Amino acid sequence: MTQRWICAAFTLLAACSASDSEKTSEPVALVQLAAARPGTLGDALALYGAVEPGAGSERTLSAPTEAIVTAITAPAGTGVSAGALVLQLNASPQSALDLAKARSDGAAADAALARALRLKADGLVGNAEVEAARAAASAADATLASLRARAGQLAMRAPVGGVVDAVLVKPGDLVAAGAPLARIATGRAVRARFGIDPALSAAIPPGARITITAGAAALTVPVSGVDRVVDPATRLAALFANLPAGAQMALGAPLAGTLQRPGAKRGTLIPYAAVQDDGGTPFVFVVQGGVAHRREVSLGAQASGQVLVTAGLAPGEQVVTQGGTALDDGMKVRTGPIADEKADEKGAKE
């Protein structure tokens, strides 16, 4: 009997210990840290992009009527002269039906006008009836002429010389009247488009200049604009610079750019890997007492894997450089070699 009581007591004690352990356990993230340090960073930013058509330098080919795409004779990237065939369309069944109906309506309206003129000559109708018939015939003839003209424009030709920048349809597609079919870049104006980190895009001052290189060619031009909308594919914002007419850079040519911003600023340096982005707002995780705290920061120049923090962080503070994407504000952390631990876990499972 005594042994039973002793066993029961040990069982109850073990259960309580397990329960207490479950209550006190909290998620602990494995991270790597780096200390923020004071420093100065030159105001230069390396960017990469390509040549694209400038504003007003493209012409769009649109479907004149509802039609079916039967052939593409000038794919994207093809150089074309004015009048060159780009796409061939055929009238859709509905367009053919509309044209047939317009012919029938036009013939009926013309016959009605002829009859009204005969009746007027016989004194059976007045001028009002004749003018009404004449107006109806004119409207029907105009509709027929318009549909015939559209049916005669199904060979889509380049309005100007240039390069086919994009073909927006494929053979077999049914396109509505007015639908865009292809874009022709005239080459009269081109611009450079660069991807830029959204967290840095807001820091581009008016009058900033960028040095652009394409192969052996290089030129320095002012920044013409910044689009802070993030591209979902690249997760980058966009920076634009107009290229002079004599630049002789082909559409689509890859570019490298160095953005020059006046002066070097002093601030707090951290590895760029520590910076995260939330809808264009940069932030870092600062670890204090084994707990990670989210901190919004203002960024300056970036170079050689380092970024200058101009506000929101003090020298000596510890920031998370690896493992930060799995953190929440207030989460406990521990430090260690992340890659090695993951390898050990994988080996243990195997």
Order of alpha helices (4+ residues) and beta strands (2+ residues): alpha-beta-beta-beta-beta-beta-beta-beta-alpha-alpha-beta-beta-beta-beta-beta-alpha-beta-beta-beta-beta-beta-beta-beta-beta-beta-beta-beta-beta-beta-alpha
